[in-house]
Amino acid sequence: MELRSQSRKTTQSMGNDNCGCLVGWPKAKKSKTDQVVSSGNWAQLPSVILYDVFSFLSQKDRINASSVCRNWRHVIFHPNFWNEFTFTIQAGQHEKTKYLSRTLSSLVKNAVIKFDSLTPVCMTEFTALLQNLSTNTKLKSLMLEPSHCRLVEPVEYCFDTLNYFSNLSEIIKIFCNFPLEKFSIGGCEELCQFVPQYLERLSNTRPEQVSILGLASVKDDPSNYLICEVDAVLFSAFRNLKILSIDYDALCDDVLDTLNGAENLKRLIVHVHGVWFGHPGTSNEAWAKFKQVHPTCEFRLTLIHAYEEVFHMENGILQIQMPLTHLKVFFCEHINVDVLNLLSSWYPQTLRSIMWVDSRSPDLEGTWDLVNRFRDAEINEPDPLVMAAWLCTKLEEVVLLGYKYYEEDLVAIARLRGNTLKNLEVASEDIISNEGCKIPTNLIEEMSKIFDRPWAPLKSSELHPVICNPTDGDSDEYLQPKVLADLHL
């Protein structure tokens, strides 16, 4: 006890100063950071320290932290924090859009622009953003994501549509002079006409850096549109291309042969709207060579508003040697059962996804086309989707919207694929149950047990209105996200 009290007394006699240093010892000199922290003035932290702290945060948290004070807000504009940014242009956010356009257009390296393409004021802001971005020579990618396949002219170009789209294309051509790695027109039909010019300019910069080219379009009127001829030679410079989307109008054996020079091609996406008279099509020989050169390349075929071609797509568009992995048919107003039957016999080793989506027929007769085919006593065929689930060993997605389907066939698909089927979408109103219109609870329970995850058919409230009724809403609003998702690795 004496020793402990003596020790405490000695310590007290030496005393402490405010910095915690013992009296008699030399005082350590405070750094600027120590002074800031000890005084509680966090706003004066050096920018180097703030940058280190911000580098550990997500983009969302950085933005929140930047609202603390002016000094913190200044740090967030360091170029390293804006490697990627998505600009969103929609009605009611004009001031925010202008601010982001003004402050970030010179910093961002990989830009995605989501915009309302049918609102004139949004198109004005979209054009202004492009002009600001066009001075950013550090830009590595430009990916457009319009709300619809169509673009309207801004108010200032009212009644001068041709001049506006000509000027818009000239702005976009500026970006093609940059050493871009990714470039997409976002399915815009108006920009599709300038694809050859875009390719020519990109091939004159650093084409070996280009990994993604989104050049396919979505036609507003598939029976009346201009054909854009693309010379196959224009693709030859892009040796490291990984993803390419084009319209079927530009696809031929010469293009496939040219793409054999792209050593790292992972995905080829083709949009079909119509087939013009004289189109050469593709041959099985060209596809066989393509598969040999690119054994792991995905081929995704998408039919969009192809009202005529959907009836005979198996006679010319589809080839047995295609490495077809994804078949998407959107709003073609017909389900081709013969094509569905071919899938399991032509593509058993490659097919991964089947999506057939239509608006429900106004008279409801068309919605029964799939099941009526197999009610006929003279046709003794198994359901084509069940056959695909059985024979296509890599099938992981089935989406059937706008058509009636039997409950027992859903269960058969689930049992055949198990939890390897990652996505199965059908509408509850379209399921034909032995117990009437109401979907029995045991179906949902059984399917969930098979998939080893919760599953339920889609309610009407979960469907886009255009699927329930062709006059409710715009089909672009449903298909644009599906189409643009193909460009994501």
Salt bridges, closest charged atoms under 4 A:
GLU125 OE2 - HIS94 ND1 2.61
GLU145 OE2 - HIS488 NE2 3.80
GLU170 OE2 - LYS173 NZ 3.14
ASP220 OD1 - ARG150 NH1 3.52
ASP247 OD2 - LYS219 NZ 3.69
ASP257 OD1 - LYS289 NZ 3.07
GLU298 OE1 - ARG267 NE 3.13
GLU298 OE1 - ARG300 NH2 2.81
GLU298 OE2 - ARG352 NH1 2.30
ASP338 OD1 - ARG373 NH2 3.14
GLU381 OE1 - ARG373 NH2 3.73
GLU396 OE2 - ARG352 NH2 2.76
GLU429 OE1 - ARG360 NH1 3.61
ASP430 OD1 - ARG360 NE 3.11
ASP430 OD1 - LYS404 NZ 3.69
GLU446 OE2 - ARG415 NH2 2.46
ASP474 OD2 - HIS148 NE2 3.95
ASP474 OD2 - ARG150 NH2 3.02
ASP476 OD2 - ARG150 NH1 3.16
GLU477 OE2 - HIS148 NE2 3.57
GLU477 OE1 - HIS464 NE2 3.05
ASP486 OD1 - ARG300 NH1 2.69
ASP486 OD1 - LYS328 NZ 2.77
